[in-house]
């Protein structure tokens, strides 16, 4: 029983650690890119001629929604599996 719970926790960590790393990398690349390549980030992009920096900043919103949805879906699955383990324990 305890092994199954630990296995679920490990599974959650294996899914969430790379997602967290990718999100943090995406967030911190904006200020770093403004420091390292300001000329490129200030050029107009192909979308309404807004700068690449603004486009990158606006892309962080759907990326946040994506990672929140991923976490919610994963947490819901793991929670259901935990409830199944609790029901087995009470029987």
N, C-alpha and C positions, 0 to 999 in steps of 0.2 A: 504494500500500500504506500509506504513512505517512498519507496523507490520510484513508483509511478508519478508521485507528486514532484519529486526531484527531477525526473525525466521531463515533465512538462515545463518546469522552470528553466531547465537547460535549453529546451526547444525554443522557449520565448526569448531567451538571451541570444541564441544563435540567430534568430530572425531580426531582433531589434538592434543588436550591436552594429551590424553593417548599415542598417537604415539610419541610425543615429550618426554614425560616422559620415555617411553621404550627406545628410542634412547639414551637419556642422561644416563640412567642407564646402558645400554650396553656399552657405551663408557667409563664411569667412573669405571666400574667394572674391566677393564683391569689393570690400575695402582694399584687399590686397591688389586686385586688378586696377583699382583707381590709383594706387600708389605706384605700381610697377609699369603699367601701360596706360597712362592717362590720355595719350593722344588717340589711341584706338577706342577707348571707352567713350570719348567725347564725339566721335564721328557719328553722323546720322546713320540709322539702320534702314532696312528696307520696309519697315512697318511705320507708316505715317511720319517718317523722317525724325523720329525721336532718337535720342542718343542711345548707344549700346548700354550705357550705365543704367539709364531709366528702364530700358527693356529688361535687363538682367534683374533689376530690383522688382519690377512687376511680376516676373516669373517666379519669384520667391513665394508669392501668394498661392498659386496652384500647387507648387511643390509642397508647401505646408499642408494644404488640404489632402494631398496624396499621402503624405506620411502619417497624418492624423487618421485617415481612413484605413491605412494599412495597420496601424497600431490597434485601432478599434476592432477591426475584423479579427485580428490575431488574438487580442485579449478576450473577445467574445467566445471564440472557439475554445480557448484554454479554460475559460471560466465554466463553460458547459461540460468540458471533460472533468474539471474539478468537482462539479456538482454530481456527476456520475460516480466519481470515486466516493464522495460523501454518502450517496445513496447506498452504494455497495457496503460501505462501512456500517451504516445503520441497520442493514438487514441481518 
